[in-house]
Amino acid sequence: MARIIHCARHAQGVHNLSYSNHNIPDPSLTPYGERQCHEIAVTFPYHDEVELVVASPLRRTICTALLGFELEASRGVQVLALPSLQEASSLPCDTGSDFEPLQKEFENTAVDLGLVEEGWQVKTDASLTSAALFARAERARKWLRDRPENNIVVVSHGCFLHFLTDDWKGSLSAQATGWSNAEFRSYELSSDGDSTLLRETAESKERRGVAACDHESEEERLLERKKTIDIWSTWGIVTG
């Protein structure tokens, strides 16, 4: 059976309202973002198939997982916080909270923080290189590959989702991502030697208006990736 990974970007956070809000540490969802989560709960077509929900431990991704996939939680599906899914940059808005405040905020919810340790959110210059981020994305994919579940939801962030899926279309927008808030796409996870790959399903492409036969060559994808990394380096998202 194919391993299906449904990737979602978090709903609108306070930091998405203005660039000045990027200085807010670990911001919450806006009221509109909460409404977007309720839209996910209505429009996501695979609720009955999902066996696991995994989220970056930042507050906006955890809340998106809880509100957008509350049907899963209500039938006992685990909502697991996974640090390797956190956002790429070291901006305050992309830096998570200490473990104890997270534990206090989500202690009476369906979220499992068992994989979150003290200092999980600390980012060094070495962890912000493109090579380190590609390696983190590969660790996340291998973690998903090794899980027993075959239908998994992943709630992450606009920049890191490009590393996770290795799809770079739209990555040079003003928001530094081709993913809209609360957008979800579905992928098949497969192994290619020592690497793991995510390939978007034809149904997912059709759902978002992309032709199933519309795909770029490997050379085009690598060129687009390099261009993105080079420009993101000048923007301070990665360190090189």
N, C-alpha and C positions, 0 to 999 in steps of 0.2 A: 504494500500500500504506500502511495506517495505521501511524503511528509509535507503538509500544507502549513505555511506560515502566513498569517494575515497581519501585515504590518500597518500600524496606524500612527499618525502624528498626533500629539496632544492637542486638545482644543485650545481656543484662544486664552493666553495668559495675560496678566497685567503688563508684562514687558513687551507684548506685541502691539500695544497701543501707541508707543512712541520710543524713539531711540534713547531718550533720556531715562526711560524706565529700565534700560538694560543694567542700570546700577542697583536695581532692587534685588537683594539676595533671594534666591529660590521663590519666585513670585507665585501667587495663587492664580486660579482661573478667574476670569471676569464673569459677570452674570451671563453675558452672551456665550462665553465659553461653556458654561454649565448647560445652556440651552443646546449648544452644539453636541454635547455629550448625550443629551436626551434624544437628539436626532439620530446619533449613532445607534442608540438602543432600539430605535424604530426601523432604521434603514439597513443596518448590517444584516445580510441574508443568511448567515451561517451560525446563529446563536446555538441552535440545537446540536451542532457538530463539534463545537469548541470543547476541548478537554483541559486546557490550561490557558491562563492569562498571565503574561509576564510584562512587567513595566519597569522602566527606569525609576530609581528611587527619588527623583525630584517630585516635589509636591504636585505640580501640574499634570505629570504623567500618571502618578498614582491616582489622583482624583478622576482623570479621564478614564482610567481602567475601571474604577469603582462605579462611576455614573454611566459610562457608555456600555459596560458589560455587566450590569447588575443582574441580568437574567442568569448569567453563568454563575455568579456568586450565590444567587438564591438557590441554585440546585447543587451547591457544594463544590463547584469548580474553584480551584485554588487561584488566588491572585498573588503572584510571587514577584517581589522586588529584586531586580538583577542589576547590580552596579555597572556591569559592562555595557549596558544600554544607555548610560547617561550621555548628555550632550557633549559635543566636541570641544567647545571653547572654554576659556577660564573666566569669562565675564561673570560678574556677580549673579546675573540672572540665570546663568548656565551652571552654577555651582550649587550643589545640594546642601541640605542642612545636616548638622551633626546627628548622630544616631539617636541620642536620647530625645530631642524634640520630635523627631519622626515617630519614634516609638510611642510617645505620649499622644501625638495627634491621631495616630491610626490604630491605637491599641484595641479599640472596640469595633474594628471593621474586619472585612474578609482578607486584609492584606497580611502576607507572611513576610516579615523582615529578617528571616533567618540567615539570608546570604549577605546581609548588610552589616559591615563591621565599622568600628570607630575609624575615622580617617578615610572612609571610602571615597569621599568627594574631593580630596586633596589632589590638585593637578600640578605637576612640575613641568618645566619647559620640555623635558625629555618625553613626557606623556602627551605633549601637544604636537609632536611632529606628525607628518602624514604617515610615516612608517609605523609609528606607535598606534595611530588610530586605525590603520588597516589591520594591524595585528590584533587590536582589541575587537574589531568587527569580526575577524576570523575566529577569535575565541568565543564570541557570542554565537556565531553560526554553529560551531562545533558543539557548544553546550546544547543548542536546540536539537542538533542531530542526535545527540546521545540521550535525549529525554525519551521516555517510553510513549509519550502522547504523539498522535499523528496529526492533530489539528490544534494549532497553537496561535493565540493572538499575542503580538508584540507591540507594546505602546512605547514609542521612543520620541526622538526629536528631529527637527527638520534637517540639520546638517548631518547628524550621525546616521540618519536613514540612508543618505547617499553612500556612506562608507559601508553600511550593512548590506545594502542591495547591490552596490557597485553600479548603480544606474545614476548618471550625472546630468541627465536632461533637466533643464530649468534651474540648475544649481547656482547660476550666476545672476539670479534675480536680485532685486533690492533687499529681499529677505534672506538671501544666501541659501535658498532652498527651492526646489521645484514642488515641494509638498505643501498643500494648504492645511490650515488648522483643521483637525478632526477628519482629515482624509484617510481612507484605508485602501490598501491594495493587497492582493493575494499572490503568493509565490509558492512554487514547488522548490523544496530543498533537496539538493543532490550532492554527492561527493564526486570529486574528480581528482583521483590520486590522494595527495595529502591535503587538498583544499576542499572547501565546501562552497556551494554556489546557490544563489537564490535567483530563480527565473520567474518572471511574472506570468501568470496564467493567461490564456486567451480570454477567458471569461472576465478576468479582472480588467484587462485592457479594453474589452468591449464596454464594460460598465463605466469606464471613465472616458470613452470616446476615442480610444487609440486603436487603430487597425491592428488586428492580430498579426498580420504579415509585416507590419511596420517595425523593422528592427535595424539597428546600425551594425556595421561590420566591427570586428574586433579592433581594427586599426582606428576607426572613428571613435569607438568608445574610449580607447586609451588616450587619444588626443584630447577628447573632451574632458577626461579625468585630469590629465596634466594641466590643461588650461585652468580648470577650476582650482586645483591645488596651488598653482602659481598665483592666481588672483586672491584666493583666500589667505595666502601668506601675507600679501600686502594689506589685507583687511584685518590681520591679527587673529584670524580664526584658528590657523595652524601656524607652527613656528618654522615650517620648511619641509 
